[in-house]
Amino acid sequence: MASELQKKTIFFVGFAAVCVLALALFPLLEDVVKTYLAAKFGLVISPDGKLTANDGEPGMMLDTTFSIIINLLRVFKVVIAMALVIVSVRFISYLVTKTLYRNAASGEISSLLKTVLSIIVYIVAFFIIFQSQFPGVELTALFTGSTIIGIVVGLALQDTLGNLFAGLALQADQPFQVGDVVLLPTRGEGVVESVSWRGVTIRTFQNKLLVVSNSVLGKELIEVAPKNNLNAKLVFFNTLYTNSPAKTIHVVREAVRQVENVSPKMRPVVRIRGLAADGIDWEIKYWLEDYRLQHDTDALIRQRIWYVFQREKISFAYPTRTVYREERPPEIPAEEVFNATAERLNNVSIFAPLSDEEIERLANASTSRVYAPGEAIVNRGQEGNSMYVIIRGAVKVQIPENDYQKTIGNLRENDFFGEMSLLTGEPRTANVIATAESEVLRIDKEGLKPIFESNPTLVNAVSELVEERRELLRVQAEVAAKEEEASRTKKGVMKSIRGFFGLR
């Protein structure tokens, strides 16, 4: 780099010295030309620099010739001055580039930005130099005409100018450099190859060229991976739940660290990403030295993981399903169910007067229902026209007493309740609550009515049995009340004795 700088410096100094010397010699050259023409044609140089004849009248032809020669010299002077400006701008641009971007990743300023700035300097320098050599030339008319032309050209080149100014904005921000990997979500991913006034050329990882105009690029969301930056990448895999997580982390990290293009400056991170239905989901976060080789590095990491899993007896997870075959209980024929229902009804005392045929008709009209533990089968005060026979489970009979529900009976399999509501339509006199999952057989008015209509004598027999059951329940309730009262009395006497003697 030092030899290149020396060469450019020597060339610039030499060229600039020649240009400055030429510009310094131009006034002397102009005087020489005037003196030569005056001596040859016997003319006199007037105070304003024009050639006149000895009689004081200007020589028209000689004056015109002299003006043409002087203007040519001035044009040549403008050309030499512009050459000096161009060489100076390029040399200064080179020095600024090497100074400001000595340690930068790009190593260069965008050619688009340099070109635009150089053109602006050239235009300004040209007008200054031209006006200094030809002060009598008015440039106003030129600007006026160029304004109209500029409007027409601007409308015709609207898209082109849009790309130009969008490119200037991008280069002012410098979001990416040549060689960086960029991702455009709606366009693709690749490596930046060039940046021009029209757009950016990106070489995709399929080795295709993607050319995006600057106006479009200015509206895109761009993800940039600088070429000399440690950019991170993620790779995913999974294992079975039976594999040790600690062992998996260790062997995978060591395998990844030995992969080419994985930076040794940053330690790879292996962590659990989630607990899935089929196994443990993992992710590896590692840093690449060259992000352009990301896909090849990902593939190599997956290959190394497979080999290390084979050596360490670690298994990848994959979708599995365990099927359990359930043996269905043998289905009971409908005839057996019907016979079991009829047999249960035969065990109900109030249905003893019914014939076998009438029992069968009643069984055919009854329905089976299942109640959960704690669920009420009937509620006190509720209107009812049905009764229940317990097939399985247990229930308790409760009546309200003071501020709580008093249990007055517990019923088991083959017991029945609610017969008074079925036969008389009276409201329920107690709450019946299932104490376990219970299945009951429900017999309603519609099922019993046809039997009574076909055999009216059954009403008397059934009513007598109901009265006997009611009297039996009343006696049982009185006995239970007396026993409870005696128990409370006994407890009261015992409490008094213990209190009197100070016993606990």
C-alpha positions, 0 to 999 in steps of 0.5 A: 500500500505504501508503494501505491501511495508513493506512485500516486503522490509522485504522479500527482505532484508531477502532473500538478507542477506541469499544469501550474507551470503551464497556467503561469506561462499563459499570460507570457505566451499571450504577450508574446503572440501580441508582440509578434503580430504587432511587429509583423503587421506594423500594428500598435497594441492599445491600452485595452490590449487590442491591436490597431493600425498606426493611423488609430483605426483597428484592423478588422481582420487582424483583430478577429484573428487575434481574438480567435487566437486569444480565445483558443489560448483561454480555452486551452487554459480552461482545459488545463485548469480542469485537468488540474482540478480532476487530478486533485479531486481524485488524489484527495479522494484517494487520500480520504479513502485510505485515511477514513477507511484504513481499519474499516471492513469495506476498505473503500467508499462507495463508487456511486457516492464518490462519482456524484460528489466528484461531478458536483465539484467538477461542475462548480470548478468548471463554472468558476474557471470558465467565468474567470476566463470569459467574464463577458459570457452570460450564463443566465440564458444557458441556465434558463433554457436548461431549466425547461429541458431539466423538467422534461428530462426529469419527468422522462427519467423519473424512475432513473432519478429515483434510483439515483437519489435512493442510492445516494441515501443508502450510501450515505447511511452505508447499511451494507458493503460489498461482500456482506450477506443480506436477507430481503424477506420478499426477495431472497438472500445472498452476497452483495456483489456491487452497488451502482447508481441504479441498484444493488447486485446480489448473488444468491446461494443458488449462484443466481444474480438478484438485481434490486433497484435502489428505489425498491431497496429503500423500502425493503426490510434488510437483514445484514450480516457484515462480512468481517463480523462474528454472525451467529446461527442456529441449528436444531435437533432433538433427542429422546427423553431417556438420554441425559441432557448434561451428556448431550450438551457436552458431546454436541458442544465439543463436536461443534467446536471442531467444525470448520468455519465455527469461530473459536472466539465464541463458545457454542451454546447448546440449550433445550428449546422445548419439551415436545410430545416425542422428545426434547427439542434442542438448539445450537447457537454458534458463530461463523467466521465466514457467514457466506458459508452458513449453509455448508456449515449447518450441514456439516454440524448436522453430520457431526451430530449424527456421528457423535450420537452413534458413538455415544449411544444417543438417539434422535427423537421421532414420532411414536405411538403406544397402542393399548388394546382394551378388552371390552366386557362381554355385552349382556343380551337385552333379554338377560337385562330385561329378566334381571329388571323383572327379578328386581321388581319381584323383590319389591314388596309393594309389587308382590300382588302383581302377576309375572305378566304384569311384572314384565310389563312394568319392567318393560316400562321402567328406565335405568339412570346413573347418579354421581356421588353427592348428587340429589336423586329427589328433593324434598317438596318436589312434585313427583310421580315416580319411584326408584329401585336401587340396582347398585350403589347406596343413598341416604335419606335426609330431612331438614332439622334446625339448621342442618340436614338430618340423615334418617336412613341409608338404603342399599342395593334392592331397596326402594324409595319414592313409592308414595309419590308414584301411587298418590302424587304427593310431594317428596317428603325427604331428600335422597342423596347418592353417597356413591355412584348409584344406578337406580331403576325409575318407575313412573306413573305412565308405566304403572297406570295401564296395569291398574286399569287392566286389573283394578283389584290391584289398587286395594292390595297395593294400598294395604302394603303401602300402609303397612310399610308406612306404619313400619317406617313410623315405628322404626322412626320412633324407636330411633328417636327414643334411642337417640333421646336415651343416648343424649340423656346418658351423655348428659348424666355422664357429663354432669358426673364428670363435671362434678368430680372434675374428671375429663 
